Amino acid sequence: MTLDQMGPQKIAAELSEMPPASAISLQMSVDNYLDVIRGVLDLFANKKGMDTIYVTATISSEAIKRVLQALDIDTSRIYFVDCISHIMMGASAAQQDDHTTLVESPTMLENLMLKVEYLIRRSQSKDKLVVIDSINSLAIHNNNWILSEFLHILVSGLRSREAFTIILSVEEHSTPEINNMVNLVCDHGIRAGKEG
Amino acid sequence: MPLKTGERDRCATGLEGLDTILYGGIPRSNTVLLTGSCGTGKTSLALEFLIHGAQKGENSLFVSVTENSEKLLANIIPYKFFDKSLIKSGRLVFVDLPIMYERLGMTKAELSMEEIDLLVAAISDLVTELGTKRLVIDSITSVCYKLKTSEKIRDFILKLGKSLSDLNCTTILVGEVSAESTSYSSFGVEEAIADGIVLMANMERRGDLLRTLQVIKMRGTMHSRAKYVLDLTPMGVLLVPLLKGGSTA
C-alpha cells in the first residue's frame, strides 16, 4: 500500500487488520518517524494491551524514551533491546533496568535474538509485538548475507511464538537488496513514506 | 509419548534449546562430559539441569569439587524458576567433595587404586541413599588431578560411569580445558569414556566474543552437530543457532 505521509491513525488501522503472528514490513520516510512511532506503539500496541519489545539500532533507547515522553506515550509495556548505546555511547550495564537491555554491538545479532527471546519468555502478556528499528541501521554493521539469515531465524521464531513483528525501514536509506531481504520474511508491507 | 521400539528413555534436561538439539534429552543413565574453558557457563548449565530435574520430582545431586556449595549458591544466577524449597525438601542436594575426601581419610595428594574404588563406592552409595536420578560432578578435572595417571583416570571414570548407569542415574561431569585446547578434556581420557560430550566455548568473531555450545557426541540418540550461541539469563540458558554468515571457520 502506498500512501502519502500516512498518519498515525491510518498506520494503526492498517496494522490492526493484520492477523496475529504476522510479520510486517513498514517502510517510512525520515520525516514520518514520529507518526510511525505514535501509530505503532501508542495507537496499535498500547491500545491492544500488547507488550512491546523495541529493538533499537538507530538511536539510543534513552533518546526514544524522551521522544515517547514528549509524545505523551505510555512506556510501561515497552521493553528496549538497545544495540547501540554500549558501543557508541559507552553505556554500562548499570544503565540497564527492567525496561532496557543492552546488546554490546549491533554486530552481535545472535545476542540480539537471545535478548528478544528472553523478553518474550519473561512477558506475561498474551499478545506481544517486536519492533526492529531499523533494518537499515543493522545493515550498516552487518553484511546482507548474515542479516538475511538473522531476519529469517528471528521472524520464524517469533512467528512460532505467535508474536507480531514489525520491521522498520527508512525509504531514503533503503536499497533493492534490503527491500528484497525484508520482503522475503514479511507477510505484508506498508509504505508510510513519501509517495513514490 | 510412548517410546518407539529401540528408542532409549530420555532425561529431558529442561533446557528447551538443548533438548531440541538432543531430540528430546540425554538418553537416561548416560554419563556426559560437559566441557569448556572458564567463563563459558558450564556450571550454570549443569545447575539448571539439576533444578529442572528436582522440579519434576527427580532427586538431584550436585557434587562440588572446586568451590564450596555455599559460595556457589551465593553466586547463582537469580533464576526465576528456582525455588529454595527444593533444597529444604532434599530434592536438590549439594555435597562438597573435599569433605567426603576428609571423611574417607583421603588426605594424600594422589589417590591409590584402592582409594579410587572407595571413592566410587562412596559416590554410588550416596546416589543410592538419596535416590538420585541426576548427578553433576563439578569438576571431574579437579578429581583427576588427584589421580595423576591416565590409567587411574580411566579406571575411575569407567567404574563411576558403570556404577551410576546401573543405578539409572544420568550424570554430567563438568570438565575444564584451556581456551587454546584442541582436546575436549585435560587428560584426554575423559572424552573417550563419556557417553556424550557437550562443548562450551568462547568464539571470537570480528572482535565480538560469543558464548557457544555444541554437542560433539551423544550415545543413544541422534543429535544436532551445529554450533549454537547461548545466553545465561534469569529464565535459564537460552540458545539460538550461530549465524553461518559470520562464521570464522
Contacts between the chains, C-beta under 8 A, distances in Angstrom:
chain1	res1	chain2	res2	distance
A	104	B	208	7.0
A	105	B	208	6.0
A	107	B	205	8.0
A	107	B	206	6.1
A	107	B	208	5.7
A	107	B	246	7.9
A	108	B	208	5.1
A	108	B	210	7.1
A	109	B	243	5.9
A	109	B	246	7.8
A	110	B	210	6.2
A	110	B	229	3.8
A	110	B	240	5.3
A	110	B	241	7.8
A	110	B	242	6.4
A	110	B	243	6.1
A	111	B	210	7.3
A	111	B	229	7.1
A	111	B	231	6.7
A	113	B	240	4.6
A	114	B	229	6.9
A	114	B	230	7.5
A	114	B	231	3.9
A	114	B	233	7.6
A	114	B	238	5.2
A	114	B	240	5.7
A	115	B	231	7.4
A	117	B	238	5.3
A	117	B	240	6.8
A	118	B	231	6.9
A	118	B	233	4.7
A	118	B	235	5.7
A	118	B	238	6.0
A	121	B	235	4.7
A	121	B	238	7.7
A	122	B	80	7.7
A	122	B	234	7.9
A	122	B	235	6.1
A	143	B	245	6.7
A	145	B	245	4.2
A	146	B	243	5.2
A	146	B	245	3.1
A	146	B	246	4.9
A	147	B	245	7.9
A	148	B	245	7.8
A	149	B	243	5.0
A	149	B	244	6.6
A	149	B	245	5.1
A	150	B	243	5.8
A	153	B	240	6.9
A	153	B	241	6.2
A	153	B	243	7.5
A	157	B	240	7.8
